Amino acid sequence: MGATLPLANIGFVGGGQMAEAMVRGILAAGLAAPEQITIAEPMPARREYLAKEYGIACTQDPAELCQKSEILVLAVKPQLAATVLAAYRPLVDQRHLVFSIMAGVTLQGLAEAFAVPVRLIRVMPNTPALVLAGAAAFSPNDLVTDRDRKIAMALFSAVGTCVEVPEHLLDAVTGLSGSGPGYVFAFIEAMVDAGVLAGLPRPVAEQLTVQTVLGSARLALESGEHPAILKGRVTSPGGTTIAGLRVLEKGALRGTIMDAVVAATERSRALGG
């Protein structure tokens, strides 16, 4: 059992991909045993899969989930927030620590959904958590304790990296790291197509592109150096890289990426409204 996580039962409201990623990370990190984890999931086939794959309990009964769990993770789509929170309103009490990974649903909105004051932590994870390489940021409400913060850090560090930010920055987190995998996948797809256009067989282009993106990200992470310095090291005078970068600059690559992050941030704010 991880030192930063107390012996507590964890319940997931929703058994989708992000909930599954967290379960996988929690078990891999030894933060909880399978018998301490329960998922409330409406789809019978999904319940059967999760129970068989991870040895955890699955139910379709909100009351059972809340009775068995001290930690609750709201892992449903934000469009379902009103319906889901209404079902859990009479069941959640002050013994529960509640996490929400629903994009755009504010701490105030969550607090108003419950019948009693509740310790709430809003989290924005991303899909690389599925391979335990996610990036998450969380914001607590005023009732959250230091121990609760340690639980948050332990839970989401189990599936990647985790930071605490003020809530007003979570929309920007959504626009950057929450939506960011989509931008990266679009870039990867374009790189692969470019390789094919240049004459490479598609499987070769795919292998080289994915490894290039992975290696570049790892180099940036492990070296701790500014991306501009790393870019400079691969850019020789009059060479191939600077020729390619010139085309990217003419196409306003950096400005387009900035616009994409801002657009996603604004959409997150709209969802919260």
C-alpha positions as CSV (number, residue, x, y, z in Angstrom):
1,M,0.0,0.0,0.0
2,G,1.4,3.4,-1.0
3,A,2.4,5.5,1.9
4,T,0.6,8.6,0.7
5,L,-2.8,6.9,0.3
6,P,-4.8,5.8,3.4
7,L,-6.5,2.4,3.5
8,A,-9.7,3.5,1.8
9,N,-12.1,2.0,-0.7
10,I,-12.3,3.7,-4.1
11,G,-15.5,3.9,-6.2
12,F,-15.7,5.0,-9.8
13,V,-18.9,6.5,-11.2
14,G,-18.6,5.3,-14.8
15,G,-16.4,2.6,-16.2
16,G,-15.0,4.2,-19.3
17,Q,-11.5,4.4,-20.6
18,M,-10.2,7.0,-18.1
19,A,-11.6,5.0,-15.1
20,E,-10.0,1.9,-16.5
21,A,-6.7,3.7,-16.9
22,M,-6.8,4.9,-13.3
23,V,-7.7,1.4,-12.0
24,R,-4.7,0.0,-13.9
25,G,-2.4,2.6,-12.5
26,I,-3.7,2.3,-9.0
27,L,-3.2,-1.5,-9.0
28,A,0.2,-1.2,-10.7
29,A,1.4,1.3,-8.1
30,G,0.1,-0.8,-5.2
31,L,-2.1,2.0,-3.9
32,A,-5.0,-0.3,-3.4
33,A,-5.9,-3.9,-3.8
34,P,-8.6,-5.1,-6.3
35,E,-11.1,-5.8,-3.5
36,Q,-10.9,-2.1,-2.5
37,I,-12.1,-0.9,-5.9
38,T,-15.7,-0.7,-7.2
39,I,-17.1,0.7,-10.4
40,A,-20.6,1.7,-11.0
41,E,-21.3,1.1,-14.7
42,P,-24.7,0.8,-16.5
43,M,-23.5,-1.5,-19.4
44,P,-23.5,-5.2,-18.5
45,A,-20.8,-6.1,-21.0
46,R,-18.5,-3.4,-19.7
47,R,-19.1,-4.5,-16.0
48,E,-18.2,-8.1,-17.0
49,Y,-15.0,-7.0,-18.7
50,L,-13.8,-4.8,-15.9
51,A,-14.5,-7.4,-13.2
52,K,-12.8,-10.2,-15.2
53,E,-9.8,-8.1,-16.3
54,Y,-8.9,-6.4,-13.0
55,G,-10.6,-8.6,-10.3
56,I,-12.6,-5.6,-9.0
57,A,-16.2,-5.3,-8.0
58,C,-18.7,-3.8,-10.5
59,T,-22.3,-2.7,-9.9
60,Q,-25.1,-0.6,-11.4
61,D,-26.4,0.6,-8.1
62,P,-25.2,4.1,-6.9
63,A,-26.2,3.3,-3.3
64,E,-24.0,0.2,-3.2
65,L,-21.1,2.2,-4.6
66,C,-21.4,5.0,-2.1
67,Q,-21.8,2.6,0.8
68,K,-18.7,0.7,-0.1
69,S,-16.4,3.6,-1.0
70,E,-14.8,6.5,0.9
71,I,-13.2,7.9,-2.2
72,L,-15.5,8.6,-5.2
73,V,-14.3,9.4,-8.7
74,L,-16.9,11.0,-11.1
75,A,-15.7,9.6,-14.4
76,V,-18.6,10.4,-16.8
77,K,-19.0,12.8,-19.6
78,P,-19.9,16.4,-18.6
79,Q,-23.1,16.2,-20.7
80,L,-24.3,13.6,-18.2
81,A,-23.3,15.6,-15.1
82,A,-26.8,16.8,-14.2
83,T,-28.4,13.4,-14.4
84,V,-25.5,11.6,-12.6
85,L,-25.2,14.1,-9.8
86,A,-28.9,14.1,-9.2
87,A,-28.7,10.3,-8.6
88,Y,-25.9,10.7,-6.2
89,R,-27.1,13.8,-4.3
90,P,-28.8,11.9,-1.5
91,L,-26.1,9.3,-1.2
92,V,-22.9,11.3,-0.9
93,D,-22.0,12.5,2.6
94,Q,-19.2,14.2,4.5
95,R,-17.2,11.0,4.8
96,H,-16.6,10.9,1.1
97,L,-13.8,12.6,-0.8
98,V,-15.1,13.3,-4.3
99,F,-13.0,13.7,-7.4
100,S,-14.4,14.9,-10.7
101,I,-12.8,14.5,-14.0
102,M,-15.8,16.0,-15.9
103,A,-14.4,18.8,-18.1
104,G,-16.0,22.2,-17.5
105,V,-18.0,21.2,-14.4
106,T,-16.8,23.7,-11.7
107,L,-16.2,23.1,-8.0
108,Q,-19.2,25.4,-7.3
109,G,-21.4,23.5,-9.6
110,L,-20.3,20.2,-7.9
111,A,-20.9,21.6,-4.4
112,E,-24.4,22.8,-5.3
113,A,-25.2,19.3,-6.6
114,F,-24.8,17.6,-3.2
115,A,-27.1,17.9,-0.2
116,V,-24.2,18.4,2.3
117,P,-20.8,20.1,2.2
118,V,-18.4,17.7,0.5
119,R,-14.6,17.6,0.1
120,L,-14.2,18.1,-3.7
121,I,-11.3,17.9,-6.0
122,R,-11.7,18.7,-9.7
123,V,-9.2,17.0,-12.0
124,M,-8.3,17.4,-15.7
125,P,-6.4,14.2,-16.9
126,N,-5.7,13.2,-20.4
127,T,-5.9,10.0,-22.5
128,P,-2.2,9.0,-22.3
129,A,-3.2,7.9,-18.8
130,L,-4.3,4.7,-20.7
131,V,-0.6,3.8,-21.0
132,L,0.3,5.3,-17.6
133,A,1.8,8.4,-19.2
134,G,-0.8,10.9,-18.6
135,A,-0.7,14.6,-17.5
136,A,-3.2,15.8,-14.9
137,A,-3.8,18.9,-12.9
138,F,-6.2,19.2,-10.0
139,S,-7.9,21.9,-7.9
140,P,-9.4,21.4,-4.5
141,N,-12.2,23.2,-2.7
142,D,-11.8,24.8,0.7
143,L,-12.8,21.7,2.6
144,V,-10.0,19.6,1.2
145,T,-7.2,18.7,3.7
146,D,-3.5,18.2,3.1
147,R,-4.1,14.5,3.4
148,D,-6.7,14.7,0.7
149,R,-4.2,16.6,-1.6
150,K,-1.7,13.7,-1.0
151,I,-4.3,11.3,-2.1
152,A,-5.0,13.3,-5.3
153,M,-1.3,13.4,-6.1
154,A,-0.9,9.7,-5.4
155,L,-3.9,8.7,-7.5
156,F,-3.1,10.7,-10.6
157,S,0.7,10.3,-10.4
158,A,0.0,6.5,-10.7
159,V,-1.1,7.2,-14.3
160,G,1.5,9.8,-15.2
161,T,2.4,13.2,-13.9
162,C,0.2,15.5,-11.7
163,V,0.3,19.1,-10.6
164,E,-2.0,21.3,-8.4
165,V,-3.3,24.6,-10.0
166,P,-5.9,27.2,-9.0
167,E,-9.3,26.3,-10.5
168,H,-9.3,29.3,-12.8
169,L,-6.4,27.7,-14.7
170,L,-8.1,24.4,-15.3
171,D,-9.8,25.5,-18.5
172,A,-6.3,26.3,-19.8
173,V,-5.1,22.9,-18.7
174,T,-8.0,21.4,-20.6
175,G,-7.0,23.3,-23.7
176,L,-3.4,22.4,-23.4
177,S,-2.9,18.9,-22.0
178,G,-6.5,17.7,-21.9
179,S,-7.0,18.3,-25.6
180,G,-3.3,18.2,-26.5
181,P,-3.1,14.5,-27.4
182,G,-5.5,15.3,-30.3
183,Y,-3.1,17.9,-31.6
184,V,-0.2,15.5,-31.3
185,F,-2.1,12.7,-33.1
186,A,-3.0,15.1,-35.9
187,F,0.7,16.0,-36.2
188,I,1.7,12.4,-36.2
189,E,-0.8,11.6,-39.0
190,A,0.5,14.5,-41.1
191,M,4.1,13.4,-40.6
192,V,3.2,9.8,-41.7
193,D,1.5,11.1,-44.8
194,A,4.5,13.3,-45.5
195,G,6.8,10.3,-45.3
196,V,4.5,8.4,-47.7
197,L,4.5,11.4,-50.1
198,A,8.3,11.4,-50.0
199,G,8.4,7.8,-51.0
200,L,8.5,5.8,-47.8
201,P,6.2,2.7,-47.3
202,R,3.4,3.6,-44.9
203,P,4.5,1.1,-42.2
204,V,8.0,2.5,-42.2
205,A,6.7,6.1,-42.1
206,E,4.5,5.2,-39.2
207,Q,7.3,3.5,-37.2
208,L,9.8,6.3,-37.8
209,T,7.3,9.0,-37.0
210,V,6.0,7.6,-33.7
211,Q,9.5,6.8,-32.5
212,T,10.6,10.3,-33.5
213,V,7.8,12.0,-31.5
214,L,8.4,9.7,-28.5
215,G,12.1,10.2,-28.5
216,S,11.9,13.9,-28.9
217,A,9.4,14.2,-26.0
218,R,11.6,12.0,-23.8
219,L,14.7,14.0,-24.7
220,A,12.9,17.2,-23.7
221,L,11.6,15.7,-20.5
222,E,14.8,14.1,-19.4
223,S,17.3,16.8,-20.4
224,G,15.2,19.6,-18.8
225,E,16.5,21.9,-21.6
226,H,14.4,24.6,-23.3
227,P,12.8,23.3,-26.6
228,A,14.5,26.1,-28.5
229,I,17.9,24.9,-27.4
230,L,17.1,21.3,-28.4
231,K,15.8,22.6,-31.8
232,G,19.0,24.5,-32.3
233,R,21.1,21.4,-31.8
234,V,19.4,19.6,-34.7
235,T,19.5,22.7,-37.0
236,S,22.7,22.9,-39.0
237,P,23.5,26.0,-41.1
238,G,22.1,25.5,-44.6
239,G,20.9,22.0,-43.6
240,T,17.8,20.0,-44.1
241,T,16.1,20.8,-40.7
242,I,16.3,24.6,-41.2
243,A,14.8,24.2,-44.7
244,G,11.9,22.3,-43.2
245,L,11.5,24.7,-40.3
246,R,11.3,27.6,-42.7
247,V,8.2,26.0,-44.3
248,L,6.6,25.5,-40.9
249,E,7.2,29.1,-40.0
250,K,5.7,30.3,-43.4
251,G,2.7,28.1,-42.6
252,A,2.3,29.7,-39.1
253,L,2.6,26.4,-37.3
254,R,3.3,27.9,-33.9
255,G,0.5,30.5,-34.2
256,T,-1.9,27.8,-35.3
257,I,-1.1,25.6,-32.3
258,M,-1.6,28.6,-30.0
259,D,-5.0,29.3,-31.6
260,A,-6.0,25.7,-31.1
261,V,-5.1,25.7,-27.4
262,V,-7.0,29.0,-26.9
263,A,-10.0,27.7,-28.8
264,A,-10.1,24.5,-26.7
265,T,-9.7,26.6,-23.5
266,E,-12.7,28.8,-24.5
267,R,-14.8,25.7,-25.3
268,S,-14.0,24.4,-21.9
269,R,-15.2,27.6,-20.3
270,A,-18.4,27.4,-22.4
271,L,-19.1,23.9,-21.2
272,G,-18.7,25.1,-17.6
273,G,-21.2,27.9,-18.3
